[in-house]
């Protein structure tokens, strides 16, 4: 079975041209939604991926209708592949995992994405190390001053309830407990 997925970002846009193209390409069922591609929680896409089975095809008019990033695209393609289904984009003819050439190009793209991710991780790690060497404090700043923390610890040691201490400093009880 061929499942189509159509998405537009805003209510002002229309799905009509995508639906028409998907039907013309042979889609048996079309999942459609009006939601920003930046949102990770796209219910109709989840439903489409959930119904995919062996031999099915997930089809879109353009890749940008499906994925927010290369990484997102590769994750969706991985889920599609694990379901035993294929994937096809009508506009990007290279993005067709139902053909050997399409699988090759998709594999190459996955390699590039993985390489890019490892470069980002290496640069981030290097940046964090340099910042630590310069004495930069990383993470969220304390909600209390050093003096307030010492005072709170003394009050806690004196038997005062954690909730009462937290209220007096306008922090959560877990902040006091972590001290």
N, C-alpha and C positions, 0 to 999 in steps of 0.2 A: 504494500500500500504506500502511496505517496502522500506525505503530510506536509502541508505548507505552513509557514510561519510569517505573518505580516505584522509589522509594528511601526507606529508613528509616535513622535515624541510628545505632541500636544493635542489637545482636543480640537484645535483649529484646523489641524491637518486631516486629510482623508486617507483611508485605506483602500479606496476603490481601485486605483491603478495597480497596486500590489496584488490585490485579490484577483483582478482580471488576468494579470500576467501568470499568476500561480495556477489558476484554473486552465488557462490556455496551454500551460506546460504539463497538465495532467494531474494536478493535485486532487486527491480524493476527498481530503478533509483539510480545512484551513483553520489554524489557531491564530487569533488576531487580538491585539491589544493596543491601547493608547497609553503608553508609559515611557518615561525618559529612559534612554539606553544606559544612562549613568546609574540607574537603580539596579542593584544586584537582584532584587526580589521581583522577578517578572513571572507572575503566576501562569500565564498562558504558555510561556516558553517551558516552564517546569512541567506543565501538563503534556505538552508536545513531546518532550524528552521521555516522560514516563510511559507513554503509549507505544514508543518505538519498539519494534521487535525484529527478529531475524528477517532480512530481506527487504525491510521497509526503507524508505528514503525520506530524509528531512530536507525540504527545499525552501529557499528564500530567494527574493528578487535580487538583493544585494547584501554583501557581508555586513555592512554597517547597520542593517536592520536586525541582525542577529547578535553581534558581539560588541562589547565596549572597548576591547583591546585585543591585541594578538594573543595574550595569555588567556583571556576569556574565551576567545574563539577556539583555541587549542583544547581548553577544558571541555567545551561543548562538543567538539569533534571527538574527543576521547570518550565521552559519555555515549555519543552516538555509535561509535565503533564498538564499545563494550556491549551495547544492546544488539549488536549484529546488524545494524542498519548502516546505510550510506548517507552521504550528504552531498547536496548540489546547490550551487548559487547560479542563478540565471544570467547575471551580468558578468561575473568573474568565472569564465569557462575553466580556468585552471583549478578552481575550487570545486572539484567533483570527485569524491572518493569512491564513486561507483566505477571509475575507470583506473587502469594501472597508472597512467600518466598523472591523473589527479592525486592518487595516493602518494606517488613519488614527490610531487610538488608540495603536498601537505606535510610529508615527512621532513623535507628540506626546511620548510617554514618552521616546523616544530623545533628543529635543530637550531635555527637562528634565534628563536624565542628563548630557548633554554640557555644558549650562549649569552644572549643579552641579559638575562636574569642573573647569571653568574657574575657578569661584569658589574652589574648594579650592586650585588651583594658585596663584592670585593671592594668597590669604591666606598660604599657605606661603612664597611668595617674599618677601612683605612682612615676615613674621616673621623670616626668615633675614637679610634686610637690616638690620632693627632690631637683631637680636642681634649682628651683625658690627659695627655702629656702637657698640655698648656694649662691644666688645672681647671678646665671647664666642668662644672657640675652638670651632669646629665639627668634627665628625668624631671618629673613634676616637682615644683618647689614646695617646701614645707608649708603647711597651712598655719603653722604656729612658729613663733620666734624661739630661739634657743632658751631664753629665759622662761617663756611660757611652758615649754616642754619640761624643763626642770621642775617648775612649780607644779605642773600636772602630775609628774611622777611622785613628788612628795605628798601631794594630796591623796593619790591612789595608795601609796604606802601607808598613809594614815587611816585607810579604811573607807574613804569617801567613795560613793558609788560612781562607776565609770560614766553612766548616763548624765549624772549631775555635773561632773567635771567637763564632759564634752559640751553640754549646753552652755556652760559659762564661757567657753572659748569659741563657741559657734562652729564646732567641728562635729564629725560623726563619732559615735562611741568606738567604732573600729579604729579610728585614728588614735584615740587614747590607748586602746588595747595594744596596738602595734608598738607604742613607746616602750 
